[in-house]
Amino acid sequence: MKTVIISEFKAKCIAILKEAQRTREPVVVTRRGKPVARIEPIIEDAPSRQLGAYRGRMRIAGDIVKTGTEEDWEMLT
């Protein structure tokens, strides 16, 4: 667990927070050698995309290559 003094935390707050998020390691902030706060990153696992995840749940109706707009254009000309 990384430890930083409060004045360093104040000066480098954003960088310390980004590092905690990247390394997933808590940071203890101290004042006069005593801990006053612990910064812990929130770890959220991004949902993974899987090929074929919707197999059996969806159905393609009609032709997905031809959109039907060709007829509309022919009528306008």
C-alpha positions in Angstrom: 0.0 0.0 0.0 1.4 3.4 -1.1 1.7 6.2 1.5 1.9 9.9 0.7 2.0 12.9 2.9 -0.9 15.3 2.8 1.1 18.2 1.1 2.2 15.8 -1.7 -1.4 14.6 -2.1 -2.6 18.1 -2.4 0.0 19.0 -5.0 -0.4 15.8 -7.1 -4.0 14.8 -6.4 -5.1 13.9 -9.9 -1.9 12.0 -10.7 -2.2 10.0 -7.5 -5.8 9.2 -8.2 -5.0 8.1 -11.7 -2.2 5.9 -10.5 -4.4 4.3 -7.9 -7.0 3.5 -10.5 -4.3 2.1 -12.9 -2.6 0.0 -10.3 -5.7 -0.8 -8.4 -3.8 -0.2 -5.2 -5.0 1.9 -2.2 -3.1 5.0 -1.2 -2.9 6.2 2.5 -2.6 9.9 3.1 -0.7 10.9 6.2 -0.4 14.0 8.3 2.5 14.3 10.7 3.1 10.6 10.2 -0.4 9.5 11.1 -2.9 8.2 8.5 -5.8 10.5 7.9 -7.4 9.0 4.8 -7.2 6.0 2.5 -7.9 6.4 -1.2 -9.2 3.2 -2.8 -10.0 2.8 -6.5 -13.4 1.7 -7.5 -12.9 -1.4 -9.6 -15.6 -2.0 -12.2 -15.1 -4.8 -14.7 -16.3 -3.7 -18.1 -18.8 -6.1 -19.6 -17.0 -8.2 -22.2 -18.4 -8.4 -25.7 -18.8 -11.9 -27.0 -19.4 -12.9 -30.6 -22.8 -14.6 -30.9 -24.1 -13.3 -27.5 -27.5 -12.6 -29.1 -27.7 -15.9 -30.9 -31.2 -17.3 -30.6 -32.5 -14.0 -29.2 -32.8 -12.1 -32.5 -34.1 -12.8 -35.9 -33.3 -10.9 -39.1 -36.5 -10.2 -41.0 -36.1 -9.3 -44.7 -33.1 -8.4 -46.7 -30.4 -6.6 -44.8 -28.4 -5.6 -47.9 -31.2 -4.0 -49.8 -33.0 -1.4 -47.7 -35.9 -0.8 -50.0 -34.9 2.8 -50.8 -34.1 1.9 -54.4 -37.8 1.8 -55.2 -38.3 5.2 -53.5 -35.6 6.7 -55.7 -37.0 5.3 -58.9 -40.4 6.8 -58.1 -38.9 10.3 -57.6 -37.1 10.3 -60.9 
